[in-house]
Structures are given as structure tokens and as C-alpha cells.
């Protein structure tokens, strides 16, 4: 069984970039601003940390 890797890409909607992904073409984020790329469960972890920080600030 092949190992699988999960990628989460957060950023502005770019139909050209999306089309390249769909077509299996190589993509580059060089020169594209505003994107963050997370591997595995890193996105969920970042969201959880942001939520905890927000809760901490509002409870003070």
C-alpha cells in the first residue's frame, strides 16, 4: 500500500493554479504571494493554536 501525504494550500483563488493541479502539471509558488502550504495535520494544528490564542486573549 502506498503512503499518502496530505497537503493543505491556503491562499487567494487562482483558477490557473487550480487548473494546473487538476491537469497534473507542475506548479510553482515562486512569485505568488499570500499562499501558505501545510503538510499532514499542520493546518489543523495551526487552526487549533490560533483558536487557543484567541480564547486566551478574550478571557483576560
C-alpha positions as CSV (number, residue, x, y, z in Angstrom):
1,X,0.0,0.0,0.0
2,X,1.3,3.4,-0.9
3,X,1.9,6.0,1.7
4,X,-0.2,9.1,1.2
5,X,0.6,12.7,2.0
6,X,-2.0,15.4,2.8
7,X,-1.3,19.0,1.6
8,X,-3.4,22.0,2.5
9,X,-2.9,25.1,0.5
10,X,-4.5,28.3,1.8
11,X,-4.4,31.4,-0.3
12,X,-6.2,33.5,-3.0
13,X,-8.3,31.8,-5.6
14,X,-6.2,31.3,-8.7
15,X,-8.0,29.4,-11.4
16,X,-4.8,29.0,-13.5
17,X,-3.0,27.4,-10.5
18,X,-6.0,25.2,-9.8
19,X,-6.3,24.1,-13.4
20,X,-2.6,23.1,-13.4
21,X,-3.2,21.0,-10.3
22,X,-6.2,19.3,-11.9
23,X,-4.2,18.6,-15.0
24,X,-1.3,17.1,-13.0
25,X,1.1,19.8,-14.3
26,X,4.0,21.1,-12.2
27,X,3.2,24.2,-10.2
28,X,5.4,26.8,-8.6
29,X,4.6,29.2,-5.8
30,X,7.6,31.4,-6.6
31,X,6.3,34.9,-7.3
32,X,2.8,34.1,-5.9
33,X,2.1,35.9,-2.7
34,X,-0.4,35.1,0.0
35,X,-0.1,31.3,0.0
36,X,0.6,29.1,2.9
37,X,1.2,25.4,2.4
38,X,0.7,22.9,5.3
39,X,1.8,19.2,5.3
40,X,0.0,16.5,7.1
41,X,-2.0,17.7,10.1
42,X,-0.1,21.0,10.3
43,X,-3.1,23.1,9.2
44,X,-5.4,21.7,11.8
45,X,-2.7,22.2,14.4
46,X,-2.2,25.8,13.3
47,X,-6.0,26.4,13.5
48,X,-6.2,24.9,16.9
49,X,-3.3,27.1,18.2
50,X,-4.9,30.2,16.7
51,X,-8.2,29.3,18.4
52,X,-6.5,28.8,21.7
53,X,-4.7,32.1,21.5
54,X,-7.9,33.9,20.6
55,X,-9.7,32.3,23.6
56,X,-6.8,33.3,25.8
57,X,-7.0,36.9,24.8
58,X,-10.8,37.1,25.2
59,X,-10.7,35.6,28.7
60,X,-8.3,38.1,30.1
